[in-house]
């Protein structure tokens, strides 16, 4: 056999094994890419997390990028492999054998995408379930009210020096379903803050009202709307959730870094959507309680109307899903 023939025969097993090796590497990287510590990798455009829950989101983001990069390398590698190993020879002009179908290859490009999607779906569903999990009794509950074109914040708290409220739920909070109201603190008279597009943070001049949160304590956000669909997004929380009229969403976070952070509406809600900005100020628990007292001293006691109440069919349907 000629040396050239020997070289061609020795390359054939390598060519046959190359797709298998690349596929195995792709599946391995996809399956393990979402389980690494987020601090070991770049944030890839994400801000630094400021809650205990946010690193889970960042890890999912980084793992998805890793899987996408491996997929891209595989595709680019196969393209280059085809270009170089199946290019037209300068000495041979005959048409190569024509193949109508190749079952192993067709099975490969059918099974591998299913594996990739299944792995990404598993990690996404796992993390989403954990992020939307609600505790029995959160340390604090804040009703976030979205309206055109700003935000209101009902701090459902018992404020020192303020008379305890009665057992009945204030009519301003009728829009909130019973399953959330059951976790409200007993006797919570509450205080509120509400903004307009022209409101400014007094410390840094950033536009929008300021939502205060205590560091190291779990906070539940109960999201309601008075008019159209908005979206509550605190940028370094790495999470946002829709604020829907007639439907109440909720999630919990534990801030772990003090500072003032940007928030905005992330759902196109009308002409002045871009002005629906707010600030989030994370402070010590003692300073947080002092702020509640300051709101009470200003006369901002009770609550602002939460929004459009859910219909009975919607309430019943959601109870059946719990």
C-alpha positions in Angstrom: 0.0 0.0 0.0 1.3 3.5 -0.8 2.3 5.8 1.9 -0.6 8.1 1.0 -3.1 5.3 1.2 -1.7 4.4 4.6 -2.1 7.9 5.8 -5.7 8.0 4.6 -6.6 4.8 6.3 -5.0 5.9 9.6 -7.0 9.1 9.5 -10.4 7.4 9.0 -10.8 6.1 12.6 -9.9 9.6 13.9 -12.5 11.2 11.6 -15.1 8.7 12.9 -14.3 9.3 16.5 -14.1 13.1 16.3 -17.9 13.7 16.4 -18.2 11.3 19.3 -15.5 13.1 21.3 -16.9 16.5 20.6 -20.4 15.4 21.6 -19.2 13.8 24.8 -17.4 17.1 25.7 -20.5 19.1 24.9 -22.8 17.0 27.1 -20.3 17.0 29.9 -19.8 20.8 29.8 -23.6 21.4 29.6 -24.3 19.1 32.5 -21.7 20.6 34.7 -21.6 24.2 33.6 -24.4 25.3 35.9 -22.9 23.8 39.1 -19.7 25.9 39.5 -19.2 28.6 42.0 -20.2 31.9 40.4 -17.2 33.7 41.9 -14.8 31.5 39.9 -16.0 33.0 36.6 -16.6 36.5 35.0 -20.1 38.0 35.6 -20.6 38.4 31.9 -22.3 41.7 32.1 -24.3 41.1 35.2 -23.9 43.5 38.2 -22.5 42.3 41.5 -25.2 40.4 43.4 -26.5 42.1 46.6 -28.8 39.4 47.9 -28.4 35.9 49.2 -30.5 34.6 46.3 -28.9 36.4 43.4 -25.8 34.2 43.1 -28.0 31.3 42.1 -29.3 33.4 39.1 -25.7 34.5 38.2 -24.5 30.9 38.3 -27.3 29.8 35.9 -26.4 32.7 33.6 -22.7 31.7 33.6 -23.6 28.1 33.0 -25.8 28.9 30.1 -23.0 31.0 28.5 -20.6 28.1 29.1 -23.0 25.7 27.4 -23.5 28.1 24.5 -19.8 28.6 24.0 -19.2 24.8 23.9 -22.0 24.4 21.4 -20.5 27.2 19.3 -17.0 25.5 19.4 -18.6 22.2 18.4 -20.4 23.8 15.4 -17.4 25.8 14.3 -15.2 22.7 14.7 -17.4 20.6 12.5 -17.6 23.3 9.9 -13.8 23.7 9.7 -13.4 19.9 9.8 -15.7 19.6 6.8 -14.0 22.4 4.9 -10.5 21.0 5.3 -11.1 17.2 5.2 -13.7 17.3 2.4 -12.3 20.0 0.2 -11.9 19.3 -3.5 -8.7 17.6 -4.5 -6.5 19.3 -7.1 -5.7 16.0 -8.8 -9.1 14.3 -8.6 -12.1 15.8 -10.3 -14.6 13.0 -10.0 -17.8 13.5 -8.0 -17.6 11.9 -4.6 -20.0 9.2 -3.5 -23.5 10.6 -2.9 -25.2 9.6 0.3 -29.0 10.1 0.7 -29.0 9.8 4.5 -26.7 8.8 7.3 -28.6 7.4 10.3 -25.8 7.8 12.9 -25.3 11.5 12.0 -29.1 12.1 11.9 -29.5 10.5 15.3 -26.6 12.6 16.6 -28.0 15.9 15.6 -31.5 14.9 16.9 -30.4 13.5 20.3 -27.7 16.1 21.2 -30.0 19.2 21.0 -32.6 17.3 23.1 -30.0 16.6 25.7 -28.8 20.2 25.8 -32.4 21.6 26.1 -33.2 19.0 28.8 -30.2 19.8 30.9 -30.8 23.6 30.6 -34.5 23.0 31.5 -33.6 21.0 34.6 -31.3 23.7 36.0 -33.8 26.5 35.1 -36.7 24.7 36.7 -34.7 23.8 39.8 -33.5 27.4 40.3 -36.9 29.0 39.5 -38.6 26.8 42.1 -36.1 27.7 44.7 -36.2 31.5 43.9 -40.1 31.6 44.1 -40.3 29.5 47.2 -42.0 31.5 50.0 -41.3 31.0 53.7 -44.0 30.6 56.3 -43.4 33.9 58.2 -41.0 36.3 56.5 -39.3 38.9 58.7 -40.8 41.8 56.6 -43.6 42.1 54.0 -43.7 45.0 51.6 -46.5 45.5 49.1 -45.1 47.1 46.0 -47.7 49.0 44.1 -47.1 49.8 40.4 -49.1 52.6 38.7 -48.6 54.9 35.8 -46.0 56.4 36.2 -44.3 55.6 39.5 -44.3 53.3 42.6 -45.9 53.0 46.0 -44.5 51.0 48.9 -46.7 49.7 51.7 -44.6 48.6 54.6 -46.8 46.1 56.4 -45.1 46.5 59.8 -45.8 47.2 63.4 -44.0 50.5 64.0 -42.8 51.4 67.4 -44.9 54.2 69.0 -47.8 53.6 66.6 -51.0 52.1 67.9 -51.6 48.5 67.0 -54.2 48.0 64.2 -57.3 45.8 64.6 -57.6 42.3 63.3 -59.5 43.4 60.2 -57.5 43.8 57.0 -57.5 47.5 55.7 -59.6 48.0 52.6 -56.6 49.4 50.8 -55.1 45.9 50.8 -58.2 44.1 49.5 -56.4 43.5 46.2 -54.0 41.1 48.0 -55.3 37.5 48.2 -55.9 35.8 51.5 -53.0 33.4 51.2 -50.6 36.4 51.4 -52.6 38.3 54.0 -52.4 35.3 56.3 -48.7 36.0 56.8 -49.1 39.7 57.7 -47.9 40.6 61.2 -50.8 40.9 63.7 -51.6 44.5 64.5 -49.6 45.9 61.7 -50.8 49.5 61.3 -48.2 50.0 58.5 -46.6 53.0 56.9 -46.2 53.9 53.3 -44.2 55.9 50.8 -45.3 56.8 47.3 -43.6 58.6 44.5 -44.1 60.5 41.2 -41.8 60.6 38.2 -40.3 63.8 39.6 -39.4 62.3 43.0 -35.6 62.3 43.7 -33.5 60.4 46.2 -32.3 63.0 48.7 -28.8 61.4 49.1 -27.7 61.0 45.5 -30.4 62.8 43.4 -31.4 59.6 41.5 -34.9 59.8 40.1 -37.8 57.9 41.7 -39.0 57.1 45.2 -36.7 55.1 47.5 -37.6 51.6 48.9 -35.8 50.9 52.2 -34.7 47.4 53.1 -32.9 45.9 56.2 -29.6 44.0 55.6 -29.6 40.4 56.6 -33.3 40.0 57.1 -35.7 38.2 54.7 -38.2 40.5 52.9 -41.3 39.4 51.0 -42.4 41.5 48.1 -46.1 41.3 47.3 -46.6 42.9 43.8 -49.9 44.6 42.8 -50.9 47.0 40.0 -53.5 49.7 39.8 -53.7 49.9 36.0 -51.6 48.0 33.5 -48.8 45.4 33.6 -45.6 46.6 35.1 -42.4 44.8 36.1 -40.5 45.2 39.4 -36.8 45.0 38.7 -34.0 45.9 41.1 -31.0 45.5 38.9 -28.4 44.0 41.3 -31.1 41.5 42.6 -30.6 39.9 39.2 -34.4 39.1 39.2 -37.5 40.8 38.1 -41.2 39.8 38.2 -44.3 41.1 36.5 -46.7 43.4 38.4 -50.1 42.4 37.0 -53.5 44.0 37.6 -55.9 41.3 39.0 -53.1 38.9 39.7 -50.7 39.0 42.7 -47.1 37.8 42.4 -44.6 37.5 45.3 -41.0 36.6 45.9 -38.5 36.9 48.8 -34.9 38.1 49.1 -32.4 38.6 51.8 -30.2 41.7 51.1 -26.6 41.2 52.2 -24.9 44.4 51.1 -25.7 47.9 52.2 -25.9 50.7 49.7 -28.3 52.4 47.3 -29.2 50.6 44.1 -31.2 51.3 41.0 -34.6 49.9 40.2 -36.9 50.3 37.2 -40.0 49.0 35.5 -39.0 46.4 32.9 -42.3 46.1 31.1 -43.4 48.6 28.4 -46.4 50.1 30.2 -47.1 53.3 28.2 -45.9 56.7 27.2 -43.9 57.5 30.4 -42.6 53.9 31.0 -39.0 55.2 30.9 -39.7 57.4 33.9 -40.9 54.6 36.2 -37.7 54.5 38.2 -37.0 53.9 41.9 -34.2 53.4 44.3 -33.5 50.6 46.8 -31.6 51.6 49.9 -30.3 48.7 52.0 -29.4 49.7 55.6 -28.9 48.1 59.0 -32.0 46.7 60.7 -31.9 49.5 63.3 -31.7 52.2 60.6 -34.6 50.5 58.8 -36.8 50.7 61.9 -35.8 54.3 62.4 -36.9 55.0 58.8 -40.4 53.5 59.5 -40.7 55.8 62.5 -39.8 58.8 60.3 -42.5 57.9 57.8 -45.0 57.6 60.7 -43.9 61.0 62.1 -44.6 62.5 58.6 -48.1 61.2 58.8 -47.6 58.5 56.2 -49.4 55.9 58.3 -51.7 53.2 56.9 -51.5 52.1 53.3 -52.0 53.4 49.8 -54.5 51.4 47.7 -52.8 48.2 46.4 -54.6 48.0 43.1 -57.1 45.9 41.2 -58.5 43.0 43.2 -58.4 39.5 41.8 -61.7 38.0 40.7 -63.1 35.0 42.7 -62.4 32.5 39.8 -58.8 33.7 39.8 -58.4 33.4 43.5 -59.9 29.9 43.5 -57.8 28.7 40.6 -54.6 29.8 42.3 -55.6 28.1 45.6 -56.0 24.8 43.7 -52.5 25.2 42.3 -50.9 25.5 45.7 
